[in-house]
Amino acid sequence: MSKVLVAYFSASGVTAKVAERLAKEIGADLYAMEPEVPYTSADLNWQDKNSRSTVEMNDRKCRPAIRSKVEDMSQYQVVFVGFPVWWYREPSIVDTFIEAYDFSNKTVIPFATSGGSSIGDSGKNMQALAPGAKVMAGKRFAANTSEKALGDWAAEWV
């Protein structure tokens, strides 16, 4: 069995909890995409057109820096990538992560948390950034999704 990684970005802690449950259930390694400059609550105010998150999401080329790296991405064949839905897609920091590694011949499975928004075109966006990978469509989960439900969903790839 190949090694599996659950990599995630979490602004409020909701995605972190889902990622932790997923990793525990499938026996995967866990990696947090922590921004070099942490987001403040003001940065995350999506109703403020001048907030950091709004400015980043309005610039498709924006790539917020990540504090640390995955030590050896080559050991993973399957990578689950989790994030909160921002502006109907993955946050820009996820794009930073995808562009930082060679995902050739790897399976990448996006998963998202949101109060109601779908995962949108995140899978297609990520595929464009990692052309050598097989990026799946992915799925949105509620904050309270059980370990078993996450494991059942992930079973197709692990």
C-alpha positions in Angstrom: 0.0 0.0 0.0 1.3 3.4 -0.9 1.6 6.2 1.7 -1.2 8.7 1.8 -1.0 12.3 2.8 -3.9 14.6 4.0 -2.8 18.1 3.4 -5.1 21.0 4.5 -5.5 24.7 4.9 -7.8 25.8 7.7 -8.7 29.4 8.5 -11.1 28.8 11.4 -10.2 25.3 12.6 -13.2 23.5 10.9 -11.2 22.1 8.0 -8.4 21.1 10.4 -10.8 18.9 12.4 -12.2 17.2 9.3 -8.7 16.6 8.0 -7.6 15.2 11.3 -10.6 12.8 11.4 -9.9 11.7 7.8 -6.2 11.1 8.4 -6.9 9.1 11.6 -9.5 7.0 9.8 -7.4 6.1 6.8 -4.0 6.0 8.5 -2.5 8.9 6.5 0.2 11.4 7.4 -1.1 14.9 8.1 0.3 18.3 6.9 -1.1 21.7 7.7 -0.6 24.5 5.1 0.1 27.3 7.5 0.5 30.8 6.0 3.8 32.5 6.6 1.7 35.5 7.7 -1.3 34.2 9.7 -4.7 35.4 8.8 -6.4 37.7 11.3 -10.2 37.9 11.7 -10.1 41.2 9.8 -8.2 39.4 7.0 -11.0 36.8 6.7 -13.9 39.3 6.5 -15.3 38.3 3.2 -17.7 41.2 3.3 -14.8 43.7 3.2 -13.7 44.2 -0.4 -10.3 45.4 1.0 -9.7 42.5 3.4 -6.7 40.3 2.7 -8.7 37.2 1.7 -10.9 39.2 -0.7 -7.9 40.8 -2.3 -6.1 37.4 -2.6 -9.2 35.7 -4.1 -9.7 38.5 -6.6 -6.2 38.0 -8.0 -6.0 34.5 -9.5 -2.2 34.8 -9.6 -1.9 35.5 -5.9 0.2 32.9 -4.1 0.4 33.4 -0.3 3.6 32.0 1.2 3.4 28.8 3.2 5.4 28.5 6.5 6.8 24.9 6.0 7.2 22.3 3.3 6.2 18.6 3.0 9.6 16.8 3.7 9.4 14.2 1.0 6.4 14.5 -1.3 7.8 11.7 -3.5 6.7 9.1 -0.9 3.0 9.8 -1.4 0.9 8.4 -4.3 -2.4 9.7 -3.0 -2.8 13.2 -1.6 -6.1 14.5 -0.1 -6.1 18.3 -0.2 -8.6 20.0 2.2 -9.7 23.6 2.5 -12.6 25.9 3.3 -14.5 27.1 0.3 -13.6 30.7 -0.5 -15.4 32.5 -3.3 -16.7 29.2 -4.6 -13.3 27.7 -5.0 -10.1 26.7 -3.2 -8.2 29.5 -1.3 -5.1 30.9 -3.1 -2.8 29.3 -0.5 -3.9 25.9 -1.8 -2.8 27.0 -5.3 0.6 27.8 -3.7 0.8 24.3 -2.3 -0.2 22.6 -5.5 2.4 24.6 -7.5 5.2 23.9 -5.0 5.4 20.1 -5.7 5.6 17.7 -8.5 2.3 15.8 -8.5 3.1 13.8 -11.6 1.5 10.3 -11.5 -0.2 11.1 -8.1 -3.9 11.0 -7.4 -5.1 14.3 -5.8 -8.5 14.4 -4.1 -9.8 17.7 -3.0 -12.2 18.0 0.0 -13.7 21.1 1.3 -15.7 22.4 4.3 -18.4 25.0 3.9 -21.7 26.0 5.5 -23.4 25.6 2.1 -21.3 26.4 -0.9 -20.2 23.6 -3.2 -16.6 22.7 -3.9 -17.2 24.4 -7.3 -14.4 24.1 -9.9 -11.7 23.4 -7.4 -10.8 20.1 -8.9 -10.5 21.6 -12.4 -8.5 24.5 -11.0 -6.1 22.2 -9.2 -5.7 19.9 -12.3 -4.6 23.0 -14.3 -1.9 23.7 -11.7 -0.8 20.0 -11.6 -1.1 18.7 -15.1 0.8 15.5 -14.4 -1.6 14.5 -11.6 -5.0 12.8 -11.7 -7.1 15.3 -9.8 -10.5 14.1 -8.8 -13.7 16.2 -8.6 -13.7 16.1 -4.8 -16.4 16.6 -2.2 -17.7 19.1 0.4 -18.2 18.0 3.9 -20.0 19.4 6.9 -18.0 20.2 10.0 -19.4 17.3 11.9 -18.8 14.5 9.3 -17.9 11.3 11.1 -14.6 9.5 10.7 -16.5 6.5 9.3 -18.2 8.6 6.6 -14.9 10.2 5.7 -13.2 6.8 5.6 -16.0 5.3 3.4 -15.6 8.2 1.0 -11.8 7.9 0.9 -11.9 4.1 0.5 -11.9 4.4 -3.3 -8.4 5.8 -3.3 -6.7 4.1 -0.3 
